[in-house]
Amino acid sequence: MKIKIESRMSLMKMRKLLVEFLEICNGVNEQDFKTIVLASQKDKKNIKGILDNALRGNLFMLVFFLRELLESLLNSSD
């Protein structure tokens, strides 16, 4: 893949941040994570956005909808 060095550096930074995200996820209590997953499954709009953009290969919008999903979980009134 031939892309500019600035874009390659951005991809490397994105990869680093995703690894950090995974490490944070790994630190969440197992029972809480189960609750989060079950609640996430109910947010059909954001799940659809994540899946559609994953299929399109649109990383920006995929992460946008993931952020929206996390935001809706944090703002839920459970």
N, C-alpha and C positions, 0 to 999 in steps of 0.2 A: 504494500500500500504506500503510495507516494503522496505525502502531505507535508505541509510546511513544518519546520521545527517548532514553531510556537504552538501549533495544533498538537504535535506529538507531546510536547511538554504538558499541555492541558490534559491530554489523555492520561498521562502518567500521574498527574495530580488527582484526577477523578478516580483512578484505580486505587490510589492511596487512601482517599476519603471513603471509598466503598469498603476497603478492608477495615478501616476504623469503625464504620457503621456496623459491620459484621461482628467486630469485637464487642461493641456496645450491646448489640442484640444478645450475644452469648452471655452477658452479665445479668440479663433480666431473669428474675425468679421463674422457674419452670411452670409453676401454677399460674402466675401472672401472664406468662407468655401464652399459655393455653387460652386464657380469658381474652387476651388481645387478639389472638387468631380467630376465635369464634366471633368476636365483635366485628372484626374486619370483614369477615365473610358476608355480613349483613349490609355493608356499604357498597351496593351494586354499582352505583354511578362511578365511583373512583376505581373500583376493581376493573370495570369495563374500560376506563381510560388507560389503566396500567396495561391491560392485556392488548388492547388495540395498538398502543404505541410500541409495545414490545414486538408485536408482529411487524410493524412498520420499520422497526429499527430506530425509532426516534427517541434517543436517550434523554434528551432534554425534557420532553413532555412525559416520558415514563416516570422520571424522577419528580416532575411537577405533580403528577397525580399521586405518587407515593407520599409526597409531602402533604398533599391535601387529605389523604387517608389518615396519616398520623395526626394531623390537625383536628380532624373530625373525631378521632378517638380521644384526644386530649380534652375536647370540648363537650364530649357526651355527658349526659346528666345521669349516669348510673351510680 
